[in-house]
């Protein structure tokens, strides 16, 4: 059995268990956690993250794919401590989100790839933690020129290492079609790529057009937000794709991160289950009630993430 890199080292893929496809443990928008650390109470922030992931573990979540990149304030030491305390496996990412650093705008494509390759083969910063996925992002308005450079660098890193790519994409504008086109131009293996935030549309024909290229879909951002499909619509889209035979290419998640706690504010008081458990406690029971089998649920929550992360069907 293959192994998967996590913040606590390689884990036998058979032990990944129930896996959420697109999450975050800590997000620092604008890298505020790096630049303005005095704004936040890090003890409370860490304690809250440990509480939420411990609750997720007790609720049956074994692994999360953490797609936090440097421009989202990636903090490997923080995540490693939270993973160790909570018992949840955390797969960290290399790559770049929407805020592409200016140094990447003119950087040679192979040099971009080499940065990602280094974080996959050697480790992130000096932590020794190796990335287990490559994150890329293209949003409203489509693939920008600098965003395209990151996509091409990521595709080259995938080809060199076998490390899979997971994307952020703006589904209402079908930006995933352009992502797929670029990956194909680079000769990337499509079965090692996941197009994320795909549940932000209920256009099943569009989603099937992506699936026919060989990619996975992350049906995430449960339970939804203002201006985006609610969880019921997301479930209906997932069910429609299952009915069309695509269950073996679907993963579920939330795109969630507990918010950093500002200095001077009280510790967060839980008002209900952690959002990391929404899929498990709300979406999946509703899918069962709609006729989705236990075998199909196991496929989406256990088998597909494992295949995505390892490239192996075993």
ABEGO torsion letter per residue (X at the ends): XBBBBBAAEBBBAAAAEBBBABBBABBBBGGAAAABAAABBAAAAAAAAAAAAAAAAAAGBABBBBABBAAAGBBAAAAAAAAAAAGBBBBBBBEBBABBBAAAAABBAAAAAAAAAAAAAAEBEAAGBBBABBBBBBBBGEBBAAAAAAAAAAAAAAAAAGBBBBBBBBAAAGAAAAAAAAAAAAGBBAAABBBBGAAABABAAAAAAAAAAGBBBBBBGOAEBBGBBBAAAAAAAAAAAAAAGAAAABBBBAGBBBBBBBBGBBBBBBAEBBAAAAAAAAAAAAAAAAGBBAAAAAAAAAAAAAAAAAGBAX
